[in-house]
Amino acid sequence: MPPGSGLLADQIFKRAFESILDAHLPDTFPALSLRVIHRSEVVLDVARGWIDPESKQVPVAADTLFDLASLTKLFVESSFLVLADAGKVKLKDRLVTVVPEFGELNPRKTAGGQDPHTRAFLPVEAAHRGVTVDARDVTFEHLLTHTSGLPPWRSVYLSVADRAPAPPTAGSPYEAERWNAALDVLAKCPFAGSVGDTVRYSDIGIMLLGEAVARLHGQRLDQTIHNLIRDPLKLDSVTYNPVNNGIPRSRTVPTEVDSSWRQRRAWGEVHDENACGAGGIAGHAGLFASASDVARFGQAWLAGDPRLRIGETLRRHATNEHARGQLRLGLGWMLKGAEDSSAGALYHESSYGHTGFTGTSLWIDPTRQLVCAVLTNRVYHVRHEEGIHSFRRAIHDLVDRGIDDR
């Protein structure tokens, strides 16, 4: 996009935009890439910061790859919906019809989950103490709406190998045995509550969904996403394990120093420990991409791009509310909450999107024909909240007002 075009051509918008960036770059995050599409036109395309903020030798560019974190879920869930629209699976089908080992340990006891930050085990919810669950009751719809009863998080990575993976290098082979060990843990995971009782946003559930998607398509998960989403939509930057697959580390944005397990900064490898420990390819995290490709993916959903191969009926079904608890959810998509949404205060209540722990987000307002992809590495400094939520709200509100002013 030429300098000065789109929203940045408006001086009032530009001053407000720069003020927001000055408040957050580099302290909240040292790297940012942002793309906004309005009525199918790119109106804002920005890359700021440094790949390595210590040396400041390589600036962030339009083709820089960010660790998408939980935005990965959208690509996996969309792959499932492509398969569903093709008649290969139904929302009400049970997980055990595709991943039968999930039902082998049955009935399953309830147990508390784990805090993903402190690793502390959490107590069993009072209403579910002593309750057993029939794992065979979990359907794909339960997984997509995070109502499976599975816990939000468990330290799967500590059970899959006696060592952390080696630092990524070009041509390093995929360690399939890591995922096989992780799957064995996932298939026996205790439940946190009853199937269908409420929303518990669960990485565990989407890891299992990723395995089911791969089996339904008949190829490994990364190849499945390439075949069903990346290649049809020409999203060339979307990839798992970028450095292993030959992408220079200097094209990827680093995240956190992992001082408890890997003993290094995560750079060119997925930040999420469960995804990394399982080989870097998982349903809940692991994809890297540019902001432009994330925005194109959002535009495909908004416009009902025929290359997406999800028909209008199912696409609209997926972006309507199906569950409510911790979050309002469609089928995989988060829906804008009534209060304190990361999409800000001005996006319409019908807006849908998702956030990623590393500092990424994608929000779509169908009433405005607006797509906003914002990628950062806010975990570079620390992993707890240090301004990313206020940044997300401010930037989405500013974009919304800027569109109104055009």
C-alpha positions as semicolon CSV with decimal commas, in nm:
position;residue;x (nm);y (nm);z (nm)
1;M;0,000;0,000;0,000
2;P;0,154;0,337;-0,098
3;P;0,251;0,569;0,192
4;G;-0,023;0,811;0,283
5;S;-0,307;0,615;0,126
6;G;-0,618;0,481;0,301
7;L;-0,700;0,597;0,652
8;L;-0,347;0,723;0,712
9;A;-0,409;0,993;0,450
10;D;-0,644;1,157;0,700
11;Q;-0,428;1,372;0,928
12;I;-0,665;1,358;1,227
13;F;-0,674;0,980;1,208
14;K;-0,297;0,964;1,159
15;R;-0,227;1,174;1,470
16;A;-0,461;0,962;1,681
17;F;-0,314;0,641;1,541
18;E;0,042;0,751;1,611
19;S;-0,057;0,852;1,964
20;I;-0,190;0,501;2,033
21;L;0,126;0,343;1,892
22;D;0,348;0,573;2,096
23;A;0,167;0,458;2,410
24;H;0,229;0,089;2,339
25;L;0,532;0,045;2,111
26;P;0,780;-0,085;2,224
27;D;0,676;-0,134;2,587
28;T;0,356;-0,336;2,535
29;F;0,499;-0,505;2,227
30;P;0,813;-0,442;2,017
31;A;0,655;-0,553;1,686
32;L;0,324;-0,477;1,514
33;S;0,163;-0,556;1,181
34;L;-0,190;-0,441;1,106
35;R;-0,422;-0,459;0,807
36;V;-0,775;-0,322;0,775
37;I;-1,011;-0,407;0,490
38;H;-1,329;-0,205;0,437
39;R;-1,579;-0,299;0,168
40;S;-1,316;-0,528;0,011
41;E;-1,059;-0,247;-0,008
42;V;-0,739;-0,233;0,198
43;V;-0,761;0,099;0,382
44;L;-0,485;0,057;0,641
45;D;-0,165;-0,145;0,618
46;V;0,102;-0,081;0,880
47;A;0,418;-0,260;0,998
48;R;0,617;-0,114;1,289
49;G;0,893;-0,213;1,524
50;W;1,186;-0,450;1,504
51;I;1,227;-0,824;1,465
52;D;1,506;-0,807;1,724
53;P;1,444;-0,497;1,934
54;E;1,783;-0,534;2,101
55;S;1,991;-0,496;1,783
56;K;1,731;-0,304;1,578
57;Q;1,879;-0,441;1,256
58;V;1,570;-0,591;1,088
59;P;1,248;-0,384;1,085
60;V;0,907;-0,549;1,080
61;A;0,779;-0,569;0,721
62;A;0,451;-0,651;0,552
63;D;0,562;-1,012;0,502
64;T;0,685;-1,068;0,858
65;L;0,535;-1,376;1,020
66;F;0,380;-1,363;1,367
67;D;0,295;-1,650;1,599
68;L;-0,086;-1,655;1,568
69;A;-0,143;-1,846;1,894
70;S;-0,518;-1,914;1,926
71;L;-0,598;-1,764;1,586
72;T;-0,476;-2,108;1,476
73;K;-0,808;-2,240;1,607
74;L;-0,997;-2,047;1,340
75;F;-0,808;-2,223;1,060
76;V;-0,863;-2,565;1,218
77;E;-1,230;-2,500;1,290
78;S;-1,280;-2,365;0,938
79;S;-1,121;-2,683;0,803
80;F;-1,376;-2,883;0,999
81;L;-1,660;-2,675;0,854
82;V;-1,527;-2,728;0,501
83;L;-1,543;-3,103;0,567
84;A;-1,890;-3,068;0,720
85;D;-2,020;-2,870;0,421
86;A;-1,884;-3,145;0,196
87;G;-2,089;-3,402;0,390
88;K;-1,790;-3,583;0,542
89;V;-1,893;-3,512;0,903
90;K;-2,185;-3,362;1,097
91;L;-2,183;-3,120;1,389
92;K;-2,380;-3,368;1,601
93;D;-2,142;-3,657;1,528
94;R;-1,955;-3,780;1,832
95;L;-1,582;-3,733;1,863
96;V;-1,535;-4,105;1,929
97;T;-1,661;-4,189;1,580
98;V;-1,338;-4,037;1,445
99;V;-1,106;-4,060;1,748
100;P;-1,227;-4,382;1,915
101;E;-0,950;-4,391;2,174
102;F;-1,108;-4,086;2,339
103;G;-1,385;-4,317;2,464
104;E;-1,167;-4,601;2,591
105;L;-1,127;-4,462;2,944
106;N;-1,490;-4,437;3,042
107;P;-1,671;-4,318;3,246
108;R;-1,431;-4,035;3,323
109;K;-1,392;-3,865;3,660
110;T;-1,401;-3,488;3,698
111;A;-1,095;-3,303;3,817
112;G;-0,975;-2,947;3,829
113;G;-0,777;-2,802;3,545
114;Q;-0,448;-2,614;3,566
115;D;-0,364;-2,248;3,558
116;P;-0,169;-2,203;3,230
117;H;0,055;-1,936;3,387
118;T;0,145;-2,078;3,729
119;R;0,086;-2,447;3,638
120;A;-0,099;-2,476;3,971
121;F;-0,373;-2,739;3,981
122;L;-0,720;-2,592;4,033
123;P;-0,989;-2,741;4,258
124;V;-1,282;-2,931;4,112
125;E;-1,584;-2,706;4,064
126;A;-1,819;-2,757;4,358
127;A;-2,113;-2,859;4,137
128;H;-1,906;-3,136;3,976
129;R;-1,732;-3,297;4,272
130;G;-1,772;-3,672;4,253
131;V;-1,943;-3,651;3,913
132;T;-1,845;-3,890;3,635
133;V;-1,877;-3,810;3,267
134;D;-1,940;-4,030;2,965
135;A;-1,670;-3,921;2,722
136;R;-1,866;-4,076;2,436
137;D;-2,124;-3,796;2,466
138;V;-1,886;-3,527;2,335
139;T;-1,983;-3,411;1,986
140;F;-1,798;-3,191;1,741
141;E;-2,045;-2,915;1,815
142;H;-1,941;-2,935;2,181
143;L;-1,578;-2,892;2,080
144;L;-1,649;-2,600;1,848
145;T;-1,852;-2,421;2,117
146;H;-1,617;-2,510;2,404
147;T;-1,900;-2,685;2,590
148;S;-1,742;-3,033;2,598
149;G;-1,676;-3,023;2,972
150;L;-1,302;-3,067;2,907
151;P;-1,069;-2,845;3,110
152;P;-0,935;-2,523;2,963
153;W;-0,572;-2,628;3,002
154;R;-0,344;-2,908;3,117
155;S;0,036;-2,931;3,098
156;V;0,033;-3,193;2,824
157;Y;0,384;-3,096;2,712
158;L;0,541;-3,223;3,034
159;S;0,407;-3,572;2,962
160;V;0,511;-3,613;2,600
161;A;0,891;-3,633;2,628
162;D;1,174;-3,617;2,876
163;R;1,318;-3,310;2,706
164;A;1,217;-2,992;2,535
165;P;1,255;-2,984;2,156
166;A;1,584;-2,861;2,015
167;P;1,594;-2,506;1,876
168;P;1,443;-2,500;1,526
169;T;1,672;-2,529;1,226
170;A;1,599;-2,545;0,855
171;G;1,519;-2,898;0,748
172;S;1,466;-3,036;1,098
173;P;1,225;-3,331;1,073
174;Y;0,883;-3,327;1,232
175;E;0,886;-3,539;1,546
176;A;0,562;-3,730;1,502
177;E;0,620;-3,933;1,818
178;R;0,569;-3,616;2,020
179;W;0,216;-3,572;1,889
180;N;0,140;-3,941;1,939
181;A;0,243;-3,913;2,304
182;A;0,037;-3,596;2,345
183;L;-0,268;-3,763;2,193
184;D;-0,240;-4,047;2,443
185;V;-0,257;-3,789;2,725
186;L;-0,545;-3,599;2,562
187;A;-0,750;-3,914;2,509
188;K;-0,744;-3,982;2,885
189;C;-0,782;-3,624;3,007
190;P;-1,022;-3,586;3,301
191;F;-1,322;-3,359;3,258
192;A;-1,374;-3,032;3,444
193;G;-1,753;-3,052;3,422
194;S;-2,044;-3,218;3,249
195;V;-2,077;-3,234;2,872
196;G;-2,277;-2,937;2,748
197;D;-2,320;-2,760;3,080
198;T;-2,141;-2,432;3,006
199;V;-1,861;-2,268;2,809
200;R;-1,510;-2,349;2,931
201;Y;-1,272;-2,215;2,669
202;S;-1,061;-2,525;2,617
203;D;-0,731;-2,571;2,436
204;I;-0,764;-2,941;2,516
205;G;-1,086;-2,969;2,316
206;I;-0,943;-2,800;2,009
207;M;-0,629;-3,014;2,020
208;L;-0,862;-3,313;1,990
209;L;-1,061;-3,140;1,715
210;G;-0,736;-3,092;1,522
211;E;-0,668;-3,465;1,537
212;A;-1,020;-3,540;1,415
213;V;-0,986;-3,294;1,124
214;A;-0,661;-3,459;1,019
215;R;-0,815;-3,807;1,027
216;L;-1,126;-3,697;0,840
217;H;-0,914;-3,548;0,562
218;G;-0,663;-3,831;0,568
219;Q;-0,351;-3,619;0,604
220;R;-0,146;-3,463;0,882
221;L;-0,303;-3,148;1,027
222;D;-0,062;-2,903;0,865
223;Q;-0,116;-3,060;0,525
224;T;-0,492;-3,063;0,583
225;I;-0,499;-2,689;0,655
226;H;-0,284;-2,626;0,348
227;N;-0,521;-2,826;0,130
228;L;-0,849;-2,697;0,271
229;I;-0,773;-2,334;0,365
230;R;-0,428;-2,199;0,279
231;D;-0,391;-2,310;-0,081
232;P;-0,749;-2,238;-0,202
233;L;-0,735;-1,887;-0,053
234;K;-0,371;-1,835;-0,159
235;L;-0,258;-1,752;0,195
236;D;0,103;-1,835;0,122
237;S;0,247;-1,719;0,454
238;V;0,034;-1,949;0,671
239;T;0,254;-2,225;0,808
240;Y;0,344;-2,435;1,110
241;N;0,710;-2,467;1,217
242;P;0,833;-2,189;0,987
243;V;1,207;-2,221;1,050
244;N;1,200;-2,599;1,018
245;N;1,024;-2,546;0,685
246;G;1,297;-2,319;0,550
247;I;1,168;-1,972;0,640
248;P;1,454;-1,759;0,779
249;R;1,419;-1,687;1,148
250;S;1,466;-1,318;1,066
251;R;1,125;-1,323;0,893
252;T;0,953;-1,435;1,214
253;V;0,880;-1,231;1,524
254;P;1,023;-1,362;1,854
255;T;0,810;-1,407;2,162
256;E;0,891;-1,487;2,525
257;V;1,206;-1,607;2,697
258;D;1,104;-1,952;2,825
259;S;1,319;-1,983;3,137
260;S;1,128;-2,276;3,289
261;W;1,135;-2,535;3,009
262;R;1,314;-2,452;2,684
263;Q;1,571;-2,225;2,847
264;R;1,572;-1,990;2,546
265;R;1,365;-1,724;2,376
266;A;1,098;-1,872;2,148
267;W;1,190;-1,745;1,803
268;G;1,075;-1,919;1,489
269;E;0,893;-2,177;1,699
270;V;0,550;-2,170;1,860
271;H;0,531;-1,992;2,194
272;D;0,261;-2,222;2,335
273;E;0,428;-2,502;2,534
274;N;0,170;-2,769;2,460
275;A;0,194;-2,706;2,086
276;C;0,574;-2,689;2,096
277;G;0,608;-3,002;2,309
278;A;0,375;-3,191;2,075
279;G;0,592;-3,118;1,771
280;G;0,473;-2,769;1,673
281;I;0,160;-2,881;1,487
282;A;-0,161;-2,870;1,692
283;G;-0,521;-2,761;1,665
284;H;-0,512;-2,487;1,926
285;A;-0,185;-2,309;1,840
286;G;0,120;-2,327;1,616
287;L;0,039;-2,139;1,296
288;F;0,244;-1,840;1,185
289;A;0,124;-1,589;0,925
290;S;0,142;-1,229;0,804
291;A;-0,125;-0,974;0,893
292;S;-0,221;-0,947;0,526
293;D;-0,303;-1,319;0,506
294;V;-0,495;-1,315;0,834
295;A;-0,700;-1,025;0,698
296;R;-0,757;-1,210;0,369
297;F;-0,882;-1,508;0,567
298;G;-1,125;-1,279;0,753
299;Q;-1,239;-1,123;0,425
300;A;-1,308;-1,470;0,283
301;W;-1,539;-1,538;0,577
302;L;-1,708;-1,199;0,553
303;A;-1,765;-1,216;0,178
304;G;-1,852;-1,584;0,158
305;D;-1,563;-1,641;-0,082
306;P;-1,652;-1,954;-0,282
307;R;-1,290;-2,071;-0,251
308;L;-1,354;-2,113;0,122
309;R;-1,605;-2,386;0,036
310;I;-1,828;-2,319;0,336
311;G;-2,178;-2,249;0,211
312;E;-2,373;-1,944;0,322
313;T;-2,607;-2,141;0,549
314;L;-2,327;-2,299;0,749
315;R;-2,116;-1,983;0,742
316;R;-2,399;-1,779;0,894
317;H;-2,474;-2,059;1,137
318;A;-2,111;-2,051;1,253
319;T;-2,115;-1,678;1,328
320;N;-2,440;-1,678;1,529
321;E;-2,448;-1,741;1,903
322;H;-2,456;-2,106;2,010
323;A;-2,318;-2,093;2,363
324;R;-2,261;-1,848;2,643
325;G;-2,059;-1,867;2,962
326;Q;-1,708;-1,728;2,991
327;L;-1,764;-1,600;2,637
328;R;-2,030;-1,564;2,370
329;L;-1,944;-1,818;2,104
330;G;-2,049;-1,922;1,758
331;L;-1,891;-2,231;1,604
332;G;-1,529;-2,154;1,683
333;W;-1,576;-1,779;1,652
334;M;-1,589;-1,549;1,952
335;L;-1,881;-1,306;1,935
336;K;-1,850;-0,950;2,062
337;G;-1,936;-0,925;2,430
338;A;-2,168;-0,660;2,564
339;E;-1,896;-0,510;2,785
340;D;-1,519;-0,461;2,765
341;S;-1,476;-0,648;2,436
342;S;-1,129;-0,661;2,279
343;A;-1,307;-0,533;1,964
344;G;-1,374;-0,207;2,147
345;A;-1,701;-0,033;2,219
346;L;-1,810;0,065;1,867
347;Y;-1,815;-0,257;1,665
348;H;-2,166;-0,395;1,613
349;E;-2,290;-0,667;1,847
350;S;-2,301;-0,907;1,551
351;S;-1,922;-0,878;1,511
352;Y;-1,718;-1,196;1,536
353;G;-1,349;-1,267;1,575
354;H;-1,084;-1,418;1,797
355;T;-0,777;-1,325;1,997
356;G;-0,443;-1,499;2,048
357;F;-0,235;-1,509;2,366
358;T;0,077;-1,380;2,191
359;G;-0,105;-1,052;2,114
360;T;-0,286;-1,132;1,792
361;S;-0,647;-1,069;1,694
362;L;-0,892;-1,077;1,405
363;W;-1,227;-0,897;1,426
364;I;-1,497;-0,872;1,160
365;D;-1,796;-0,635;1,166
366;P;-2,041;-0,759;0,902
367;T;-2,263;-0,450;0,931
368;R;-1,974;-0,229;0,827
369;Q;-1,806;-0,478;0,591
370;L;-1,498;-0,430;0,806
371;V;-1,207;-0,670;0,873
372;C;-0,928;-0,581;1,114
373;A;-0,624;-0,807;1,164
374;V;-0,381;-0,692;1,434
375;L;-0,067;-0,895;1,504
376;T;0,178;-0,818;1,786
377;N;0,421;-1,008;2,008
378;R;0,304;-0,869;2,339
379;V;0,454;-1,171;2,526
380;Y;0,806;-1,061;2,426
381;H;0,850;-0,882;2,758
382;V;0,609;-1,064;2,992
383;R;0,320;-1,304;2,950
384;H;0,074;-1,141;3,189
385;E;-0,149;-0,852;3,086
386;E;0,051;-0,534;3,032
387;G;-0,162;-0,310;2,817
388;I;-0,261;-0,533;2,524
389;H;-0,633;-0,523;2,608
390;S;-0,646;-0,144;2,624
391;F;-0,449;-0,127;2,297
392;R;-0,690;-0,361;2,121
393;R;-0,993;-0,162;2,233
394;A;-0,835;0,170;2,140
395;I;-0,723;0,062;1,793
396;H;-1,059;-0,094;1,701
397;D;-1,251;0,210;1,822
398;L;-1,022;0,438;1,623
399;V;-1,062;0,232;1,305
400;D;-1,438;0,232;1,348
401;R;-1,445;0,610;1,388
402;G;-1,204;0,653;1,098
403;I;-1,435;0,454;0,871
404;D;-1,726;0,673;0,982
405;D;-1,529;0,984;0,887
406;R;-1,453;0,869;0,533
